[in-house]
Amino acid sequence: MDPFLLKKITRDTKSQLEEFALYLSENKNERRSYVSVVKTINVFRDLICTAEWVTGRELIKIVKCYCKYLPLSQSNETDVSNVVRRILKIIREESVGPEATNSADGISAFFKTDIKPCNLGRSDLQDNILNSIVELLAELDTSKSNIVNMALEHIHSNERILTYGHSNTIRDFLLYGRKARDFEVIVCESGPSLKGHKMAAELSEGGIKTTVIADSAAFAIIHAVNKVIIGTHTIMADGALRATNGVHQVAMAAKFFSVPVIVCAPLYKLSPTHLCSYDPDAFNKVIGPEKMLNFSNANLHSKVLISNPDFDYVPSDLIELFITNTGGHAPSYLYRIISELYHPEDYDLDNMCVEDVEDEMAT
Amino acid sequence: MIGPSHLHNHSEAVVSTQSTGTVTEAQAPAKVAPIQEVTDSCGRVEILSHLKLYDRTIPPTQSLSFTSSKIHPAFVKLGVQMARDIVVGSNARCAALICAVKTFISDYKCPKSKEIRSHLNVALKPCFTYLAQCRMMAVSMENFIKHTKVQVAKISPDLTESVAKEELQQSCDNFFRENIYLAGKSITEKAVERVVDGDTILIYKKSQLILHILLEAKARNKNFRVMVVDSRPDLSGVQSCERLTAAGIPCSYVYINSCTYVMKKVTKVMLAADALLANGYVLGPVGTALIGLISSTYNKPVIVCCETYKFSERVQTDSILYNELADPDSMLKTLNEEDTPVSNWRDCPNTRLVNLVYDTTPPALVSIVITEIAELPCTSAPVVLRRGAVKM
């Protein structure tokens, strides 16, 4: 580990951080993003309490140094990186002090990249930061229920809704809507993992008439559907999605027939990154094809290139509305939310700010 | 490639297993007990309730008796083969039907009081009804039946029974030869021109015609790759992969969900059609429309190959009005034989499974249709139909 970091943290914190890094690199596919987000906050809260720092800038440097050891560059970890960015923004805001944040309106605060030192000592600053983190935790706790409670504003009676694969948020959203409205749901089974089957079972247990169709039938059935409601893994900065494999073509079919596509996702999935390349390393993740082709077809495995990508890029022009815990937003408004949630210097977590680089060069 | 020898072999196979059934004197068209249809609303989707859904736990032959059935054993066997998906593919099903009709004609004895040209159609009717109840007829089969009816009605009353029967069998053979075998060859010639070195061609599932085109292109030493797109529940693309790799053509294989992921690397898309409708819509296996949409969004040419005998006078603008519902339980099949969470769907009143067979692709998403007479845009379908009507 970085000697600078080692100096600043206790041994317990170090082992806890290493455990967390291990946790992130295992169980990627089954992990729920909400659980990992809460875990992240707790780990960084401990780091803030126990590490050695005096000013806000030092703390930011420690946090960023630690992030280098987390597998955050993998496409699966955007929820963790987003929460780290939120924490960094909290630290920056508290370091600048209450007067500065209150007086500055949105636009000029966006352009302020330096941290003016303020007169708070470490204990006061730490208290303020920890209070803000508690508020952040409360916001995350209620994020799903905020989204779910908006169901009745978006579902009318006797509607036919198309959804894709499995999403806990969408399931709860639809089940909440069922309490007051009667509607039908068509679920695409989302091969080869067949997560749609699980979604259909859960929805029909909750009393919703559910139909399971194959993914290939999406175009055939979508003209008879009133809206498409989907969840996503990540929301990119321009309003595009990194969603389950197969969502792009459903969104394209919906656009062809002018069926609105609504995405429900909490704001910790909103990432200030853009699509730079479609390569598996940069954007997508290719998982094993054992669900696609039987091992009894082993003679084919060596001769045929089989691809099983996990994610899909959905451009923002195919999406009508985002329903987040702060309300409904058009894709064109997301840039504003990003400027409120994250600080520009944290968009790239590997980036050190100018003063830190000068410090490093001096030592 | 289905050739005349293939037809011969199939008819032999059909003949060998049945007795010398003769169609006895027919009364008024007999009522054949229908195959059990699922009529209760449980498990049915409202917008699809106009489509028949058959109860597949009961064998289609249960209602038939040995002694007084009006249905020739060749048709009984064919019906079961269709219902159990042993004979699949529009060309194969039509070829099998041609064999069964030829067998029927050779065993047919016209009653003394009737004329062959009016009676034969009446005798064939219950067989066709039975087939339609085993599995919905493909457009290729329907068009052959129309052709047969016209041929039977045109028989001159002066001919003896044996000569008339020979003529009819000859016309069946001609239908096969012209519309399936030679048409396939002609389409192959035209389509192979479109394959150039360095191409990556995307195909969907398994089609006898498209595979023939690709194998012929390989035989002419063209250097290309194939991207096979497959979808559940039947996963017939695996057979395409096997045929192509056996011929030495490099293949890739994806599910239809990943079609957008691979579309950038594709240069051409070749699709097969089950029918071409009179308003230019292409009826194909479900998923064809999605592939057409993605290809045209990424500006890849979509080439549809379709013989003219599959052109239909039907018009429709969406995929639900005319469709077929296949066995919903086949959607529960997973590769490692596991249960899925909806395996007990018959016990849950709220869960329904829908397994559509066809979908229609709008003409705007198709670049060209290659038929044996010409390479056409989709919208020329009614011109071809008119030409065919004039010829008849």
Boltz contact constraints between the chains, C-beta under 6 A:
constraints:
  - contact:
      token1: [A, 191]
      token2: [B, 232]
      max_distance: 6.0
  - contact:
      token1: [A, 191]
      token2: [B, 255]
      max_distance: 6.0
  - contact:
      token1: [A, 192]
      token2: [B, 255]
      max_distance: 6.0
  - contact:
      token1: [A, 194]
      token2: [B, 340]
      max_distance: 6.0
  - contact:
      token1: [A, 197]
      token2: [B, 340]
      max_distance: 6.0
  - contact:
      token1: [A, 197]
      token2: [B, 341]
      max_distance: 6.0
  - contact:
      token1: [A, 197]
      token2: [B, 342]
      max_distance: 6.0
  - contact:
      token1: [A, 198]
      token2: [B, 341]
      max_distance: 6.0
  - contact:
      token1: [A, 200]
      token2: [B, 342]
      max_distance: 6.0
  - contact:
      token1: [A, 200]
      token2: [B, 351]
      max_distance: 6.0
  - contact:
      token1: [A, 201]
      token2: [B, 341]
      max_distance: 6.0
  - contact:
      token1: [A, 201]
      token2: [B, 342]
      max_distance: 6.0
  - contact:
      token1: [A, 204]
      token2: [B, 348]
      max_distance: 6.0
  - contact:
      token1: [A, 204]
      token2: [B, 350]
      max_distance: 6.0
  - contact:
      token1: [A, 204]
      token2: [B, 351]
      max_distance: 6.0
  - contact:
      token1: [A, 209]
      token2: [B, 350]
      max_distance: 6.0
  - contact:
      token1: [A, 210]
      token2: [B, 350]
      max_distance: 6.0
  - contact:
      token1: [A, 210]
      token2: [B, 351]
      max_distance: 6.0
  - contact:
      token1: [A, 211]
      token2: [B, 45]
      max_distance: 6.0
  - contact:
      token1: [A, 211]
      token2: [B, 352]
      max_distance: 6.0
  - contact:
      token1: [A, 211]
      token2: [B, 354]
      max_distance: 6.0
  - contact:
      token1: [A, 212]
      token2: [B, 353]
      max_distance: 6.0
  - contact:
      token1: [A, 213]
      token2: [B, 354]
      max_distance: 6.0
  - contact:
      token1: [A, 214]
      token2: [B, 232]
      max_distance: 6.0
  - contact:
      token1: [A, 215]
      token2: [B, 256]
      max_distance: 6.0
  - contact:
      token1: [A, 215]
      token2: [B, 257]
      max_distance: 6.0
  - contact:
      token1: [A, 216]
      token2: [B, 231]
      max_distance: 6.0
  - contact:
      token1: [A, 216]
      token2: [B, 256]
      max_distance: 6.0
  - contact:
      token1: [A, 216]
      token2: [B, 286]
      max_distance: 6.0
  - contact:
      token1: [A, 216]
      token2: [B, 287]
      max_distance: 6.0
  - contact:
      token1: [A, 217]
      token2: [B, 286]
      max_distance: 6.0
  - contact:
      token1: [A, 217]
      token2: [B, 356]
      max_distance: 6.0
  - contact:
      token1: [A, 219]
      token2: [B, 289]
      max_distance: 6.0
  - contact:
      token1: [A, 219]
      token2: [B, 290]
      max_distance: 6.0
  - contact:
      token1: [A, 220]
      token2: [B, 286]
      max_distance: 6.0
  - contact:
      token1: [A, 220]
      token2: [B, 319]
      max_distance: 6.0
  - contact:
      token1: [A, 220]
      token2: [B, 356]
      max_distance: 6.0
  - contact:
      token1: [A, 220]
      token2: [B, 359]
      max_distance: 6.0
  - contact:
      token1: [A, 223]
      token2: [B, 318]
      max_distance: 6.0
  - contact:
      token1: [A, 224]
      token2: [B, 47]
      max_distance: 6.0
  - contact:
      token1: [A, 245]
      token2: [B, 257]
      max_distance: 6.0
  - contact:
      token1: [A, 245]
      token2: [B, 258]
      max_distance: 6.0
  - contact:
      token1: [A, 246]
      token2: [B, 257]
      max_distance: 6.0
  - contact:
      token1: [A, 248]
      token2: [B, 260]
      max_distance: 6.0
  - contact:
      token1: [A, 249]
      token2: [B, 260]
      max_distance: 6.0
  - contact:
      token1: [A, 249]
      token2: [B, 290]
      max_distance: 6.0
  - contact:
      token1: [A, 249]
      token2: [B, 294]
      max_distance: 6.0
  - contact:
      token1: [A, 252]
      token2: [B, 293]
      max_distance: 6.0
  - contact:
      token1: [A, 294]
      token2: [B, 335]
      max_distance: 6.0
  - contact:
      token1: [A, 300]
      token2: [B, 241]
      max_distance: 6.0
  - contact:
      token1: [A, 303]
      token2: [B, 245]
      max_distance: 6.0
  - contact:
      token1: [A, 304]
      token2: [B, 241]
      max_distance: 6.0
  - contact:
      token1: [A, 304]
      token2: [B, 251]
      max_distance: 6.0
  - contact:
      token1: [A, 304]
      token2: [B, 253]
      max_distance: 6.0
  - contact:
      token1: [A, 305]
      token2: [B, 252]
      max_distance: 6.0
  - contact:
      token1: [A, 306]
      token2: [B, 253]
      max_distance: 6.0
  - contact:
      token1: [A, 307]
      token2: [B, 254]
      max_distance: 6.0
  - contact:
      token1: [A, 307]
      token2: [B, 258]
      max_distance: 6.0
  - contact:
      token1: [A, 309]
      token2: [B, 258]
      max_distance: 6.0
  - contact:
      token1: [A, 309]
      token2: [B, 261]
      max_distance: 6.0
